[in-house]
Amino acid sequence: YEGYGKNVTTALIKLGGFKVGVASTSGKLSTKELKKIARFEQLLESLGLPFVSLVDSDGLESSLKEEDAGLIADYSKLVYVLNNTANVKLSVACGKATGASYVALCSRETGFDNVVAWDGAVISPLATDTAVFEAIRK
């Protein structure tokens, strides 16, 4: 899926002698990226391989075009797939893990067995602009 969903890179690698699947995110996620991750996770589960998520994402791409393309449905499908697959799932917050990208790809509640963060990672279940707005409003 190299040319599809350019804000997500997926790969099968050897890590410490074990075969694993890795999905690395950057920027905002659109329907294409969400579908790409969901299909990759389903492939990994069918092969019995662990899933490693490297998260550096600000959440979802919010636009009318993305909404019309089924953004919420694809996001829901990704969360469903992550919750209902039995393979080992590890998540690493490498940069920003905010908003919907945190909830789906960096949360133990979504089915990840272990979640860690690099020094200086920004982690928040709210998007940064939403969190600032809520803080100002109070």
NORZIJO-V69190 format. One record per backbone hydrogen bond with DSSP energy under -1.0 kcal/mol. CO is the residue of the C=O (numbers start at 1). NH is the residue of the N-H. E is the energy in kcal/mol with one decimal. If there is no record, write none. Layout:
co=[CO;CO]
nh=[NH;NH]
e=[E;E]
This chain:
co=[1;5;7;9;11;13;15;18;20;21;22;23;24;29;30;31;32;33;34;35;36;37;38;39;40;41;42;43;44;50;51;52;53;54;55;55;56;57;59;63;64;65;66;67;70;71;72;73;74;75;76;77;78;79;80;88;89;89;90;91;92;93;95;96;97;98;99;100;101;102;107;107;108;114;116;118;122;124;127;128;129;130;131;132;133;134]
nh=[4;8;26;24;22;20;18;15;13;52;11;54;9;61;34;35;36;37;38;39;40;41;42;43;44;45;46;47;49;21;90;23;92;25;94;95;27;98;29;67;68;69;71;70;74;75;76;77;78;79;80;81;82;83;84;51;113;114;53;116;55;118;122;57;124;101;103;104;105;106;110;112;111;91;93;121;97;99;131;132;133;134;135;136;137;138]
e=[-1.3;-1.9;-2.0;-2.9;-3.0;-2.7;-1.5;-3.2;-2.7;-3.0;-2.1;-2.9;-2.5;-3.0;-2.3;-2.5;-2.2;-2.3;-2.2;-2.6;-2.0;-2.7;-2.1;-2.1;-2.6;-2.4;-2.0;-1.5;-2.7;-2.6;-3.1;-2.4;-3.2;-2.7;-2.4;-1.4;-1.0;-1.9;-2.9;-2.4;-2.6;-1.4;-1.5;-1.2;-2.6;-2.4;-2.6;-2.2;-2.1;-2.4;-2.5;-2.9;-2.7;-2.1;-1.6;-3.0;-2.3;-1.3;-2.9;-2.5;-2.9;-2.6;-2.6;-2.8;-2.1;-1.1;-1.9;-2.5;-2.4;-2.0;-1.1;-1.2;-1.5;-2.4;-2.6;-1.9;-3.2;-1.3;-2.6;-2.2;-2.1;-2.5;-2.1;-2.2;-2.3;-1.4]
